[in-house]
Amino acid sequence: MKKLILLVTVIGVLGAQNLEERVENMAVSLTDNAAALISSGVISNAGCRGGLPHFNLGVAANASWFKFTNPVNSEQISFPAVFPFLYGEIGLFKGFSFTPLLRGLFAVDLIGKYAPTLIKSDFFEESPYLIGYGLKVQILKDQLVPPTPAVSVALINHEYKNLTFKFDTLYTNLHLKDLSIRASVSKNVLLITPYLGISYDIYSLNTNYWTTSDSTRKEIQAVENSTLSYFGGIEFKILVIKGYFEGSYRNNRFGLTLGLKAGI
């Protein structure tokens, strides 16, 4: 009897350890994908709005190929993911003008981002909203005379809480953060503004899990990482409407963003 009890205990411990490892594998496999999907495509051109009451409001969508490991059977799951979001840019400070030829230096915009869901999938039990917020500082203004490009640096924080996956009897709850530090340059040519940029992202994923037979939530070690990404695109303007098309490259993956915005 003692041997049987010991055997059952050992099997239970090994099973719990194996489940924890599989949840860890899932978290590691999706962190890079999810962080890139929620943080891409907010900058558009490198210029700032130029102080109050100037603003832009827009809608956009990021798209990329999404992959992760199923924690129940270790199967590799992949599908095209689309992440729609709303965003806004509000001019806070129009910048310094040292001479008539050097204007709008160090102008500041407030950037906001809201998304009702991360991506659509049958695996999601709960999909709460994402909030993103930050500042963009214009180092140099896009001008005809002298013919300078716009150069800016932006700091944007993204946070997505309480995303719950369901796999059979297993539930996993995720809290994803991504802090982006971006530098970009753009130059208007008639109605088109091409832009290029580089981003350094620091991101993390906290995960806990439980099952239908054991509702006690167990935490695994946080997944933390950082990476460089590159982006470029074209913004076009028709009256007060602006559209943009952007491509990005991060962690050996390509992403795409399409957006529309309007403002004054």
SEGUDREN-610559 format. One record per residue: x, y, z of N, C-alpha, C in turn; residue in one letter. Coordinates in pm, whole numbers, plus 50000, padded with zeros to 5 digits. Each point is the difference from the previous one (the first is absolute). Layout:
N
XYZXYZXYZa
...
REM end
This chain:
264
500824988050000499185012050000500865012650000m
501075000150083500895011650005500665002349865k
500404988749935500645001349868499025005749898k
498734995850009498995005049907499775014950020l
499915004250126499815014350031501185008249950i
501224994650022501215006849954500015001249848l
499604989149931499985000149854499005010349948l
498825000550060498985009849959500495014250023v
500695002250113500545013350031501045004249899t
500924990749967501065003049903499405003149863v
499024992149958499355002349870499325013749998i
499355003550112499345013150008500985011449991g
501134998850070501035010549997500595001449861v
500324988549936500565000349865499015005949900l
498714996550019498985005549910499895015150014g
500055005050125499945014450023501205007149940a
501194994050016501215005849943499915000349848q
499494989149941499904999349855499025010649948n
498905002250069499035010149960500625013950009l
500725002750105500665013050016500995002549887e
500764989749963500965001449890499295003049869e
498874993449977499265002349876499405014149995r
499555004950114499505013850006501145009849976v
501174997150057501175008549975500375000149852e
499944988549936500314999349856499015008349919n
498734999550038499005008149932500305014850016m
500325004250123500275014150027501205005049921a
501064992049997501205003849926499705001149851v
499214990649948499764999549855499145011549950s
499115005450085499115010549950500425014150039l
500965001550093500365013450049500495009149888t
500964995449920500545008349891498905004049902d
499164990249961498925002749904499025010450053n
499534997750122498975008750056500525014150025a
501235001250051500565013350026500145008049872a
500454993549893500145007049871498635004149946a
499014991550017498685002749945499335011950067l
500155001650131499315010850070500745013349993i
501314999949971500785012350010500335006449867s
499724993549890500385005449868499035010849954s
500475008249907499145008349918499265011550063g
500665008550079499315011550056500635013249959v
501245000049955500745012349977499615007049871i
499864992749890499795005949869501175009449971s
499755012349954501155008649969500665005150128n
501195005849987500805003950116499645013750056a
499125007449934499665013450046499055000050118g
499935011650070499075001950110498865009249957c
498925000350076498825007849964500235015050017r
500855004250092500315014250011499255007450109g
499654993550108499345006750112498495000349988g
499345003250111498545001050003499535011249908l
498834998449933499024989150012500184989249894p
501194998349944500214990549891499934985550051h
499414991349918499854986050040499774991449876f
500174987150017499624989849902499274988950074n
498964994549941499334988050049499974990049887l
500274987350031500074990449892499624985950040g
499924991549899499764985750019501004992549913v
500524989050051501014992449927499904985350038a
500754991849929500044985750030501394994649970a
500564992650094501254992849979499674985749960n
500844994349915499814986149957501344993049993a
500034987550044501224991949991499614985450019s
500974991249978499764985750021500284996850146w
499034994050068500084997750144500244985250028f
500984997050085500334986150033500174998450151k
499574988550050500294996550140499794985050019f
500424995050115499944985850031498804997150090t
499154990649960498864995850081500524993050126n
499665005050120500544994150123499424986350035p
498924996049936499384987150029500704988649928v
500285002149870500584989149920501305003849931n
500525012150029501265005049942499935001749848s
498805000649946499825002349857500345014549965e
500645002149884500315013449952498785005749929q
499495011150050498825006449944500435012849930i
499535002349879500335012249927498795004549919s
499835012949990498895005749925500285014849974f
499395005949896500155014449976499215007850104p
500665009350068499365007750106499855014649958a
498865005850032499735014149971499655007050130v
500655011250025499815007650123499525014249966f
498695002850003499505013549974500095008750124p
500215012949980500085009150115499645014249959f
499635008050099499775014349984501195007450060l
500325011649945501125007550056499795015049978y
500735007850078499915014449988501335006650027g
500185011749941501195008350022499515014050034e
500425005450113499595013350043501245008650019i
500035011549936501135009050015500035006350138g
501084998050075500135005950132500845012849999l
501025000249914500935011349998500485002049858f
499915012349951500335002649859501495000949973k
500825000050104501435000249981500605013950000g
501315000549991500745012650000500295004349856f
499975013249979500365005649869501115010250022s
501224995749972501155008750025500185010549890f
499684996349877500055009249886498834996449910t
499675008649902498924996349905500294987149923p
501274996049995500364988049926500074987650089l
500015001950130500064988750093498805000950094l
498954992949966498745000650075499584986050046r
499204999850104499434987550048500984990350061g
501135005250050500994991250061499504995250136l
500074987150024499604993750126498505001850029f
499204999949895498544999350017499644986550062a
498894999650073499624987950074498554996349970v
499774987349969498654994449983499734989550106d
498774999550047499534989050083499384989549909l
500394987450018499504989149916499164990550086i
498834996449951499154990550069499554988949907g
499764988350057499614988449919499034991350081k
498964995249935499014991650067499594988749906y
499904988150054499544988549921499074991550086a
498824996749948499054992150077500394985450014p
500874995149911500444986150009501364998549935t
500744989650037501334997849943499884993949861l
499524987949991499744993349874498814990750020i
499364996449893498854991050007500474985649988k
499554991650093500384985949996499034991850083s
499794987649959499144991050077500624996450134d
501295002450017500674996350124499745010150112f
499495011849967499885010550100498704998950079f
500144998750130498864999850089499595014350037e
500995008850012499765013950038501025008849928e
499565010849940500895008949925499775014550040s
500595004450109499825013950043500785009749912p
499855012750028500575010249912501495002450025y
500625006349901501385004550011500035015250005l
500895005450083500235014450008501455002949965i
500215009949914501345004749968500065015150016g
501115005050049500135014550021501475003849996y
500275012449960501395004349994500145014249947g
501245003749972500335013349951500884998949876l
499815009349908500885001349885500635013950002k
501325000749989500735012750003500645002149864v
499695011249938500535003449868501345007250016q
501064993649957501335006050008500205010349889i
499474997249883500155008749884498714999749921l
499595011749947498735000949928500214998449850k
499024993749934499994998849855499715013849939d
500965005549924499855013449943500465000149855q
499455009849924500475002249864501285008249998l
500055010350087501185008750007500375001750147v
501184995050039500884991149924499334986249983p
500434992249903499324987249969500364989050100p
499545001550123500334990350105498904989450011t
500344987850037498994989750027499505001450144p
498914993650030499544998950138500754988550067a
500485002650121500684989850079499385000050138v
499614988450050499354999550131500394987550077s
499785000850131500194988650090498704998250078v
499544987750013498754997350071500224989150105a
499295001550110500004990250108498554995850023l
499704987249977498624995250008499944987450085i
499094999850096499814988350085498684993349966n
500044986749980498804992249971499804989950113h
498744998150038499704990450106498684992949969e
500054986750007498824991849973499844990050114y
498915001350075499804991950120498894989749982k
500134989350078498924990350018499514993349874n
500904997849906499674991949883499974985350043l
498864993549986499834986350049499824990249884t
500924990349993499904989149903499324988050067f
499264992249920499434987550048500394988849906k
500614989650057500364987949924499444988050076f
498894994649953499344988950069499695004050144d
500684993850097499735003250142501035009650058t
500925004949917501075008950046499695014549964l
500205008950098499855014449977501345006950028y
500365009549915501205008150024499625014749989t
500515007950093499725014350004501295007749980n
500005009749906501225006849958499925015050025l
501165005750033500135014650016501235004249921h
499775007049889501075003349906500315014950005l
501305003350002500455014049997501065001649892k
499995011749935501025003249900500295014950006d
501265003550024500455013950001500855002349876l
499565009149912500675002849874500705013550005s
501265000149958500755012549983500325000949851i
499415009849932500065000449854500635012949950r
500814998849898500565011549929499594998849855a
499515010949942499544999549861500325012949927s
500044999049867500275011449914499024999549883v
499505011549957499055000549888500205013049923s
499545000049875500105012049916498815000549906k
499245011050008498835001649913500415003749858n
499404993049903500215003049858498625001149937v
499545012549979498655002549951498974994150097l
499224990049959498974994350087500454987150067l
501244996249982500514987350053501155002650097i
500004992750111501075001250099500574986250030t
501134996549940500664987450037500725001550134p
500104989150076500675000650130500704986750029y
501035000850082500784988550045500285001450148l
500174988650069500305000950141500564987250057g
500475001350123500534988650075499415000750141i
499744988650059499394999450132500744990150088s
500185003850126500544990950100498874997050098y
499644987350012498874996050083500444991350116d
499495003250118500194992050121498644994450037i
499864986850005498684994350022500044988150096y
498854997250061499924989150097498604994150000s
499934987450043498724993050010499944992750133l
499005003450082499744992850124498824990549978n
500144987750046499014989649972499654992350127t
498714997750022499574990350101499004990549936n
499824988450061499134989949940499254992350108y
498904993549959499224991550087499214990249914w
499364990350062499224990149927498604999350060t
499104993249929498644998650051499954991750128t
500994991350020500034991750121500775006550114s
500785010449969500785007050103500015014849965d
499165007850069499855014349968501085008850062s
500934993950072501105007850058500925005149888t
500205013049995500835005849893501484998550034r
500744995149902501444997850018500755008749901k
500995007350048500785008949914501254993249951e
500375003149875501284995449948500945011949992i
501264997349977500985010749991499695009149881q
500115013150022499705009749894500974998549883a
499475001649880500825000149879500385014549972v
501295003049995500465013749977500995000149885e
499895010149915500885000649883500085014349949n
500925002449910500125012949931500494997449859s
499685009149909500374997949861499995013149923t
500705000049888499945011049904499024996549889l
499275009849952499144997949884500155011849905s
499624997749877500165010149895498665001849929y
499675012449967498725002449933500155011249896f
499124999849904499995010249897498674999949929g
499635011649946498715000649933499815012749922g
498785001649952499615011849923498675005250054i
499975012950028498765006750038499555008949885e
498714999749969499465008549895498855008350056f
499805011849944499025009450055499065004949892k
498694999950032498965005749915499145009050089i
500165013149987499355009850087500404997450145l
499034996950088500364997550141500154985150029v
499804991549900500114985550018501404995449964i
500594992050087501324994349975499904984850011k
500654993249909500104985550007501454995950001g
500294988550058501384995449997500094984849990y
501074996149938500324985949978501404997850056f
500154990650092501284998050068500394985350005e
501264997349978500554986650018501015000150112g
500124988950071500954999150111500694986450001s
501154999750066500774987650012500504999050143y
499614989250069500364998350141500094985150033r
501084996250064500194986050041499794990349884n
500615003249886499944991649880498594998349946n
499135009750028498634999549950499645013349936r
499184999349896499525012049933498585003150047f
499715012950009498665004350036499525010949907g
498705002449999499395009849911499005008250079l
499965013249973499035008950062499335008549894t
498675001250008499235009149917499215009250092l
499985013149969499325009250088499425012149928g
498995006150063499395012449955499875009350119l
500245013049979499835009650108499575013449942k
499425008350086499565013349959500205009550117a
500235012749968500195009750106500335013749946g
500415008750090500365013749962501385003450055i
REM end
